[in-house]
Each structure stands twice: as C-alpha cells, then as structure tokens.
C-alpha cells in the first residue's frame, strides 16, 4: 500500500491555510488548503496509508479527531435539513407538475393543430423545470453531503497515523 506523508511545521496547519509559497523549498501539493481538508479529499479518492509528521503528534491527533467529529455532525445536520427541504418542496412542485401534465393532455385533446402540440410540449417542459429542485436535492445534493460526512467520520476514527518529524 502506498504511503502518503504530510509534513507539518505546526499542528495549526491542519486547520489553517499553511503559510507556504510555491517558492518555498518545503512547499507540498497539499499546502493549497488546510491539511485536514486535504485529508478528507484523500479519503474520498484513494486508499493510501496516511501519515502526518508534526511536532506534538498526540495533541494534533486529538485536535484532528475533535475537528473531524464536529464537521461530521455538521454535515449530518445539513444533509438532514436538505432531505427535509427536498421532501417538503416535492409536495408543491409535484402538484404543479401534475397540473402541467393535465393541462398538456388538455391542449393535445383540444385539436390536432401544431400550436396545441407546441403548447402541450411547453407545459411538460415547465412541469419538469418546476420539479427539478427537489429532484436535484434528493438525487444528488444529499448524497454529496453524506459522502463528505463519511470522509470526516473516517478522519475522526483515527485512520491517520501521527508521528514526530
């Protein structure tokens, strides 16, 4: 298994933007954001063994666990809120969608002229556009939050090895 090593000057680099320029000799690719956020992306994209070299590794490990647990709880609440919002918006948007479908059928039944077919198609499009918000929330947004929450939970569970430089 490949090992990913993050070398931190200070434990604060876990939570704050590192003060390293690409011109510095110890600049590393993860330095574009706080190390904790970089670790979340690593957990979401690979199965590498992660090692953090930092002064006071025990203190940094405890702080990272607290931070990750708090972030996981925050994301759980946000996902629940989005789920609730998606379900609640599904009611009025579903009603509008049903209404546009009924009006669309009425437009088609009113005649065989191309205008009635165009009005019917336009009503169907309007119905789908109105229904798009709850579909997006329930179909993708909630799952993205749940995936990020899972990564923070992994981060809090101690999957990162800490050691002194």
C-alpha positions as CSV (number, residue, x, y, z in Angstrom):
1,X,0.0,0.0,0.0
2,X,1.3,3.4,-0.9
3,X,2.1,5.8,2.0
4,X,1.2,9.5,1.9
5,X,3.2,11.6,4.3
6,X,2.2,15.2,5.2
7,X,5.0,17.1,6.9
8,X,3.6,19.9,9.0
9,X,5.6,22.7,10.6
10,X,2.9,23.2,13.2
11,X,-0.4,21.5,14.2
12,X,-2.2,24.6,13.2
13,X,-1.6,23.7,9.5
14,X,-4.2,21.0,10.0
15,X,-6.9,23.7,10.3
16,X,-5.5,26.8,8.8
17,X,-4.1,27.7,5.4
18,X,-0.3,26.9,5.5
19,X,1.9,29.9,5.2
20,X,4.0,28.3,2.4
21,X,4.6,29.7,-1.0
22,X,5.3,27.6,-4.0
23,X,8.6,29.4,-4.0
24,X,9.5,27.8,-0.6
25,X,11.6,24.7,-0.8
26,X,9.2,22.8,1.6
27,X,6.1,23.6,-0.4
28,X,4.0,20.5,-1.0
29,X,0.9,20.0,-3.1
30,X,-1.4,19.8,-0.1
31,X,-0.4,23.3,1.0
32,X,-3.1,24.9,-1.1
33,X,-5.6,24.3,1.7
34,X,-5.7,23.3,5.4
35,X,-4.2,19.8,5.8
36,X,-7.5,18.4,7.3
37,X,-9.4,19.4,4.2
38,X,-6.7,17.8,2.0
39,X,-7.0,14.6,4.1
40,X,-10.8,14.5,3.5
41,X,-10.1,14.6,-0.2
42,X,-7.6,11.8,0.1
43,X,-10.1,9.6,1.9
44,X,-12.7,10.3,-0.7
45,X,-10.4,9.5,-3.6
46,X,-7.9,6.8,-2.5
47,X,-7.0,4.1,0.0
48,X,-3.5,5.4,0.8
49,X,-2.0,4.9,4.2
50,X,-1.7,8.5,5.6
51,X,1.0,9.6,7.9
52,X,1.2,13.1,9.4
53,X,4.5,14.2,10.7
54,X,4.0,17.1,13.2
55,X,5.5,18.3,16.5
56,X,3.4,17.2,19.4
57,X,1.6,14.4,17.5
58,X,-0.7,13.3,20.3
59,X,-2.1,16.8,20.7
60,X,-2.5,17.2,16.9
61,X,-4.2,13.8,16.7
62,X,-6.7,14.7,19.4
63,X,-7.5,18.0,17.8
64,X,-8.0,16.4,14.4
65,X,-10.4,13.9,15.9
66,X,-12.4,16.7,17.6
67,X,-12.5,18.8,14.4
68,X,-13.5,15.8,12.2
69,X,-16.2,14.7,14.6
70,X,-17.6,18.3,14.7
71,X,-17.5,18.5,10.9
72,X,-19.2,15.1,10.5
73,X,-22.0,16.2,12.9
74,X,-22.4,19.5,11.0
75,X,-22.7,17.7,7.7
76,X,-25.2,15.2,9.1
77,X,-27.4,18.1,10.2
78,X,-27.0,19.8,6.8
79,X,-27.9,16.5,5.0
80,X,-31.0,16.0,7.2
81,X,-32.0,19.7,6.6
82,X,-31.6,19.2,2.8
83,X,-33.5,15.9,2.9
84,X,-36.4,17.6,4.7
85,X,-36.3,20.6,2.4
86,X,-36.3,18.3,-0.7
87,X,-39.3,16.3,0.6
88,X,-41.2,19.4,1.5
89,X,-40.6,21.1,-1.8
90,X,-41.7,17.8,-3.6
91,X,-45.3,18.4,-2.5
92,X,-46.0,21.7,-4.2
93,X,-43.7,21.1,-7.1
94,X,-45.3,17.6,-7.6
95,X,-48.7,19.3,-7.6
96,X,-47.6,21.8,-10.2
97,X,-46.0,19.0,-12.3
98,X,-49.3,17.0,-12.2
99,X,-51.2,20.2,-13.2
100,X,-48.9,20.9,-16.2
101,X,-49.3,17.3,-17.3
102,X,-53.1,17.5,-17.1
103,X,-53.1,20.8,-19.0
104,X,-50.7,19.3,-21.5
105,X,-53.2,16.5,-22.2
106,X,-56.0,19.0,-22.5
107,X,-54.0,21.0,-25.0
108,X,-53.4,18.0,-27.2
109,X,-57.1,16.9,-26.9
110,X,-58.2,20.4,-28.0
111,X,-57.1,19.9,-31.5
112,X,-54.6,18.5,-33.9
113,X,-53.1,21.8,-34.8
114,X,-49.3,22.3,-34.4
115,X,-50.0,25.1,-31.9
116,X,-51.8,22.8,-29.5
117,X,-48.9,20.3,-29.7
118,X,-46.4,23.1,-29.0
119,X,-48.4,24.3,-26.0
120,X,-48.6,20.7,-24.8
121,X,-44.8,20.3,-25.1
122,X,-44.1,23.6,-23.4
123,X,-46.3,22.7,-20.4
124,X,-44.4,19.4,-20.0
125,X,-41.1,21.2,-20.0
126,X,-42.4,23.7,-17.5
127,X,-43.6,20.9,-15.2
128,X,-40.1,19.2,-15.3
129,X,-38.3,22.5,-14.7
130,X,-40.5,23.1,-11.6
131,X,-39.9,19.6,-10.4
132,X,-36.1,20.0,-10.9
133,X,-35.2,21.4,-7.4
134,X,-36.5,18.5,-5.3
135,X,-35.1,16.0,-7.8
136,X,-31.7,17.7,-7.6
137,X,-31.8,17.8,-3.8
138,X,-32.9,14.3,-3.3
139,X,-31.0,12.8,-6.2
140,X,-27.5,14.4,-5.7
141,X,-27.1,17.1,-3.1
142,X,-27.9,14.9,-0.1
143,X,-25.7,12.1,-1.3
144,X,-22.7,14.5,-1.7
145,X,-23.1,15.7,1.9
146,X,-23.4,12.1,3.1
147,X,-20.2,11.2,1.3
148,X,-18.3,14.1,2.8
149,X,-19.7,13.2,6.2
150,X,-18.4,9.6,5.8
151,X,-14.9,11.0,5.0
152,X,-14.9,13.2,8.1
153,X,-16.1,10.2,10.2
154,X,-13.1,8.2,8.8
155,X,-10.8,11.1,9.7
156,X,-12.2,11.2,13.2
157,X,-11.8,7.4,13.7
158,X,-8.1,7.5,13.7
159,X,-7.2,6.2,10.2
160,X,-4.3,8.7,10.1
161,X,-1.0,7.8,11.7
162,X,0.7,10.6,13.6
163,X,4.4,10.8,14.4
164,X,7.1,13.2,15.2
165,X,9.3,14.5,12.4
